[in-house]
Amino acid sequence: MASWLFVVAVLVFAMVILGGTTRLTNSGLSITQWQPIRGVIPPLSPAQWTVEFSHYQRIPQYKFVNKGMSLDAFKGIYWWEWAHRLLGRVVGVVFAVPFAIFLYRKKVPQGLIWRCWLLLALGGLQGLVGWWMVSSGLADRVEVAPERLTVHLGLALVVFCMLVWTGLDAWNGPARPVMRPRWPLVAAVLAAGVFLQILLGGLVAGNRAGLVYNDWPLMNGRLFPSDYWQGGLWRSVLHSRAAVQLHHRLGAYLLFTAAWTGAVLARRSHWLPPGAKTLAFVLAGLVTIQACLGIVTLRLGDPLVLAVVHQAFAALVLAAAVAFAWRAQRP
């Protein structure tokens, strides 16, 4: 079971990377219909491609961003979105079929049954959230709503974290009660901080805020951007490119400080096992690399390859944070 759960976690990790690439290539709105079954088969004839292209030509992104796009160029963005949706279906099958077999053979430990059912439900919900996100860009916008993109990313990461944690439980068995809960709480707060920082990054991605304020550590020569406020709290927090980038920067500074403080304190702890201490330093090191990646990506104007690597590395940092939180609650 542990091997199966880790395989599914790797597939979800690939989904996050492919989803980020789909967004960065402006491909997410190329398929304007949600067909969970029929959508598995892509257009196979020139007539079918013409029909798909005609659907795309009706939405604002084509009219205001890609007007005059050729059919071959449309195929280029179509394949990214189709691959993303196909991988989502593959993840569902790879999870559901072995789970049914494990249940039938009564091989699922009692304490993990409800978690696996919850994972299955969240996977189905993720498909609905994905379409909810896409639908926001089909009528009045040229891109999906940043807040919906962030919810879609966040739910994928919740599933990813649950898979990693449940896989570790399946591999190692149940934990003994923790008599001193301070470190499990500290590690959980660190993991939550990484999760929140990735969500802030999702808002940066959704607003394409990495294309502005490309100096560092200042923002156009200022500590505080002049156009932070956009006429309302909700609009500023979710849609101001200056605000979302500033929040992401501040989150990175806080997370870097917290990760290294936690690593130093973990090294001095007499209660944490050696494995947890090692994971604390691994987490701090990964946070440092990710911060450097973010700065380089920003300074270079958010190039595609670096932006994808930055997003992929964020998921690795989260996996390390979850592993540290898991290990810290085992004396």
N, C-alpha and C positions, 0 to 999 in steps of 0.2 A: 504493500500500500504506500509506503513512504516513497519508493522509487516512482510509482505512478503519479503521486502528488507533486514530486519535484519535476517530473517531465511536463506536467500541466503548467507548473509555475514558469518553466522555461518558455513554453508556448505563449503564456500571457505576457512575459517579458518581451517576446518577439512581437506580440500584438501592439504593445506600447511603442516600440521602435517604429513599426510599420505605420501605426497611426500618426506618429509625429512626422514621418516622412510624407505621408499623404497630405497632412496639413501644410507642410513647408513647400510642397510642390503645387499647392492650390488645386488639389485633386478631389477634395472631400465632397464637393457638390456635383461631381460629374455624373453620378447615378441619382436620378431624381425620384426614384420609386423604391419602396421597401417591399421586396418579394422574398421572404425567408426561404421558400422552397425553389421557386422558378429562377430566382436570382443566382443560383449556383452556376447555371449555364450562361456564359457570356454571349454576345452577338456573334453569330457564325457566318453570316452572309452579308454582302453589301447592303441589301435592303434592311436587314436588322440593324446594322450600324447607322444607317440613315435615320431610322426611327429613333434610336437612342440619342443621336446627335440633335434631332429636332426637339426632343424633350429638354435637353440642356439649353438649347437656344431660346427657350421661353423664360428662363430665370434671369434675375438681375445681374448675376455674375457674368453671364455671357454678354448681356446688353451693354453693361457699363465698364467691364474689365477686359473681356476677351472677344469683343466684337470683331468679326472677320476671321476668327480662328478656323484653320483648316480641319478637315476630318481626321487627317493623320495626327495633328496636334491634339485633337480631342481624344483619340485612342490612347495617346501617351498618358493623359491624366486619368482616363477611364480605368486603365489596367491597375493603377495604384489603388484606387478605391475598391475595385473588384477584388484585388488580392487581400486587402484589409478585411473586407466582409467575408471572403472565403475562409481566411484564417480564423475568424471568429466562429464560423460554423465548425471548423475542424476542432477548435478548442472544446466546443460543446460536446462533440461526439467523443473525443478522447477522454473527456471527463465522465460523461453519462454512461457510456457502454461498460467500461471497467467497473464503475461504481455499481451498476446493476448486477454484474457478475459477482463482485465481492459480497453484495447483499444476499444474492441467491445462495452463495456457498457459505454464508454466515461467517465471513472472514473479517468483518469490520468490527473493531473494538467498540464496546458499548458507548464509551465516552466520545467517540469520533463520529458516530452516526449522525447526530443532529448537525454537527458542523459541516459534514459533507452535503447534507440536504440543503443547508443554508448556502453553501457555495454554489450548488446547482441552481437555486433560486436567484442568487445574485448574478450568476452568468446569464440567465434569461432576462433579468431586469436590465443588464448592461446592453443587450440588444435593443430593447425599447428606448433606453436613454440615448443610445447612438442615433436612432432615427429621430428622436425628439431634438437632438442637437442639429442634425442635418436639416430638419424641417425649418429651423430658424433662419436658414439662408436661402430658402426657395421663393420667398415672396417679397420681402421689403429690405433685404440686406444683400450685400455682395459676398459676404462671408458668414460663417456660423456665429452665433452669439458667444462672446468670450466666456460668459458665466456658464453656459451650457457645455461648452468644450471642457471647462474646468471640472464640472460635475462628472462628465464622461471619463475624464482622466482619473479623477479621484476614486470613482467606483472601481475602475480597473486596478488601481493600486490597492484598494481594500481587498479585492479578490486575491491579488498577488501576495499580500502580507498574510492573509489567512491560509493560503496554500503553503507558504514557507513555514509558518508556525505549526500547522497541522502535520505537515510532512516531518518536521523535527520531532513532534510528539509521537508520530507513528514509528519513527526510527528508534527512538530512545525509550519509549514507554512513559507512563505517568510520573509526574514529579512528586517528591516528598513535600510536605508542608514547609513553608518558609517561615522561620521564627523571627527573622529580622527583615522586615519588608522595605527598608529604606532603599537599597540598591535596585530591587525590581521596579520601584516607583521612579527612581532617577532614570533608569534605562528606558522605561516606558515613555517618560516625558521627552527624552532625546529622540526616540522613534517618532513620537507625535510631532516634534519639531521638524524632523526631516520631511514627514508627510505634508505638513503645512507649507514648508518651503517649496515643495514641488507644486502644490496647488497655486502658490503665488507665481511660480514659473509658468503655470498653465495660463494664468491671466496675462502674463507678458507675451506668451506665444499667441494667445487668442487676439490680442490687440496689436500684434506685430510691433511691440514696443522695443524689441531688440534692434530695430532699424533706426532708432533715434537715440540721442544722448550717448554717442559712442565714445565719449572720453571717460576716463576713470582715474582717480576716485571722485572727481567732480562731475557735475552734470551740466554740460555747456558752460563750464567755468564757474558754476555755482554749487554750493553745498545743498541748497534746496531749489528744485526746479521752479521756474516762474509760472508755468502753466499747470501746476499741480491741481488746482481747484477748477472743476468744470461745471459749476453751477448747482451742485447738489451732492450729498454724501454718497448715495448709491451710484450715481453717474461717475463721480470722481474715483471711488474705490475700485469699480469694475471696468470703467471705460476710459479713464484718463491714462494715456500712455506714460506721461510723466509720473503719475501716482503709482501705477503698477510696477514700473521699473524701480522706483525708489523703495517701495515695500519689499521687492525681491532682493535688492541690495542690502537693506537693513536686516532682513531675515538671514541672509548669508553671513553677515558679520556676527549676529547673535548665535547662529548655529556653529560657526567656526569656534567661537569662544567657548560655548557650552561643550562641544565635542572634546576639545583639548583639556578643558578643566575636568571633565568627567574621566578622561584617560589618565591624567595625573593622579587624581584621587583614587581611581580604581587600582593603580599600581601600588598605592600605599595601603590599600584595604587588606585587612587580615581575614575578612569573611568571604570575599569573592574568590572563586576557584581560578586557577591559572588560565583556563580556557576563556573565561569571561574577561580577564585582564587583557589577554591578547586581542580579543574581539574589540575591546574598547579602543585600543591603539589602532587597529585596522580601520575602525569607523572614523577616528580622527584623521587618519591619513587619507582615506577616501574623500572625506569632506574637504580636505585641503586641495586635493587634486581637482575635485569638482569646482571649487571656488576659482582656481586658476583657469580651468577650462571656460568657466563663465566669463571671466574677464577677457580672455583672448577672443572668445566668440563675439563678445560685445565690441571690442576694439576693432575687429575686422569686419564689422557690419553684418553679423549673423549669417555667415556663409552656410550653405546647406549641409555639407559634411560635418562641420564642427557643431552645428545646431543639433543634428541627429546624435552625434557622440555625446553631447552635453545631456540630452534627454535620456539616452541609454545609461549613462553613468549615474544619473540621478536615481534610476531604479536599482542599480547596484548598491548605491549608498543606502537606500531604503532597506534592501535585503540584509545588509550588514547590521543596520540598526535593529531590525526585527530579530536577527540572530543573537545580537547582544542582549536585547530585552528578554528573549527566551532563555538564554544561558544564565542571566542574572537571577532569575527566579528559581534556579536549581542549586541548592547549597552543596 
